[in-house]
């Protein structure tokens, strides 16, 4: 296979993924509230799953003393997608006014970014000091 054919194949896969993301986003916005909640919770669950897997990989790398990074950005991308797709807020679950939903979405973003940072932040463990 030529290099140009490989580049076109990769571009076509990326295009299909972007079409899927765009279709899910538009579908969630135009669908019913129940459908929006299901799609949004699914996207949020995938973000949490990738962050928890990343945390487990990082803990394993500390125990085994082999460097593994996990999935440092994937969870954050799902959280941003969740904030764009959802018509509701996690913090202000019962709010229906657009102004309050926007304010609570900012709080959601801060909450999810904090969770992402906890899962993917630097882990520093101090070694016990041997007193002689």
C-alpha positions as CSV (number, residue, x, y, z in Angstrom):
1,X,0.0,0.0,0.0
2,X,1.3,3.4,-0.9
3,X,1.7,6.1,1.8
4,X,-1.0,8.3,0.1
5,X,-3.5,5.4,0.3
6,X,-2.8,5.0,4.0
7,X,-3.3,8.7,4.6
8,X,-6.6,8.7,2.7
9,X,-7.7,5.6,4.7
10,X,-6.9,7.3,8.0
11,X,-8.7,10.5,6.9
12,X,-11.8,8.5,5.9
13,X,-11.8,6.8,9.3
14,X,-11.5,10.1,11.1
15,X,-14.3,11.5,8.9
16,X,-16.6,8.6,9.8
17,X,-15.9,9.2,13.5
18,X,-16.6,12.9,13.2
19,X,-19.8,12.2,11.4
20,X,-20.8,9.8,14.1
21,X,-20.1,12.4,16.8
22,X,-21.9,15.1,14.9
23,X,-24.9,12.8,14.3
24,X,-25.1,11.8,18.0
25,X,-24.9,15.5,19.1
26,X,-27.5,16.7,16.7
27,X,-29.7,13.7,17.4
28,X,-29.5,14.3,21.1
29,X,-30.5,17.9,20.7
30,X,-33.4,17.3,18.3
31,X,-34.6,14.2,20.1
32,X,-36.9,14.0,23.1
33,X,-35.6,14.8,26.6
34,X,-35.5,11.2,27.6
35,X,-33.4,10.4,24.5
36,X,-31.1,13.4,25.4
37,X,-30.6,12.1,28.9
38,X,-29.8,8.6,27.8
39,X,-27.2,9.8,25.2
40,X,-25.7,12.3,27.6
41,X,-25.4,9.8,30.5
42,X,-23.8,7.3,28.0
43,X,-21.2,9.9,26.9
44,X,-20.5,10.9,30.6
45,X,-20.2,7.2,31.5
46,X,-17.6,6.7,28.8
47,X,-15.6,9.6,30.1
48,X,-15.7,8.3,33.7
49,X,-14.8,4.8,32.4
50,X,-11.7,6.1,30.6
51,X,-10.7,8.2,33.6
52,X,-11.0,5.3,36.0
53,X,-9.1,3.0,33.6
54,X,-6.4,5.7,33.4
55,X,-6.2,5.9,37.2
56,X,-5.9,2.1,37.5
57,X,-3.1,2.1,34.8
58,X,-1.3,4.9,36.6
59,X,-1.6,3.1,40.0
60,X,-0.3,-0.2,38.4
61,X,2.6,1.7,36.8
62,X,3.6,3.0,40.3
63,X,3.4,-0.5,41.8
64,X,5.3,-2.2,39.0
65,X,7.6,0.7,38.5
66,X,7.1,0.7,34.8
67,X,5.9,3.9,33.2
68,X,2.4,3.8,31.6
69,X,0.4,6.9,30.9
70,X,-3.1,5.5,30.5
71,X,-5.6,7.7,28.7
72,X,-4.6,11.2,29.6
73,X,-7.0,13.2,27.4
74,X,-9.8,10.8,26.3
75,X,-11.9,11.3,29.4
76,X,-11.7,15.1,29.1
77,X,-12.9,14.9,25.5
78,X,-15.9,12.9,26.6
79,X,-16.7,15.4,29.3
80,X,-16.6,18.3,26.8
81,X,-18.8,16.3,24.5
82,X,-21.2,15.7,27.4
83,X,-21.3,19.4,28.2
84,X,-22.2,20.1,24.5
85,X,-24.8,17.3,24.1
86,X,-26.7,17.5,27.4
87,X,-29.7,19.8,27.8
88,X,-29.4,19.4,31.6
89,X,-26.9,20.0,34.3
90,X,-25.5,17.5,36.9
91,X,-25.3,20.1,39.6
92,X,-28.7,21.8,38.9
93,X,-30.6,18.7,37.9
94,X,-34.0,20.2,38.1
95,X,-33.3,23.6,36.5
96,X,-35.1,24.3,33.2
97,X,-34.3,27.9,32.6
98,X,-31.5,28.4,30.0
99,X,-29.6,31.0,32.0
100,X,-29.4,28.8,35.1
101,X,-28.6,25.7,33.0
102,X,-25.6,27.6,31.4
103,X,-24.4,28.6,34.9
104,X,-24.7,25.1,36.2
105,X,-23.0,23.7,33.1
106,X,-20.0,25.9,34.0
107,X,-20.1,24.2,37.5
108,X,-20.4,20.8,35.8
109,X,-17.3,21.6,33.7
110,X,-15.3,22.6,36.8
111,X,-16.5,19.4,38.6
112,X,-15.7,17.1,35.7
113,X,-12.3,18.8,35.2
114,X,-11.5,18.4,38.8
115,X,-12.4,14.7,38.7
116,X,-10.3,14.3,35.5
117,X,-7.4,16.0,37.2
118,X,-7.6,13.7,40.2
119,X,-7.6,10.7,38.0
120,X,-4.8,11.9,35.6
121,X,-2.7,14.2,37.8
122,X,0.7,13.5,39.0
123,X,1.0,10.9,41.7
124,X,3.8,11.7,44.1
125,X,4.5,9.2,46.9
126,X,7.2,9.9,49.3
127,X,9.5,7.2,50.2
128,X,10.1,6.7,53.9
129,X,13.3,8.3,55.2
130,X,15.6,5.7,56.7
131,X,17.1,7.1,59.8
132,X,20.5,5.7,60.6
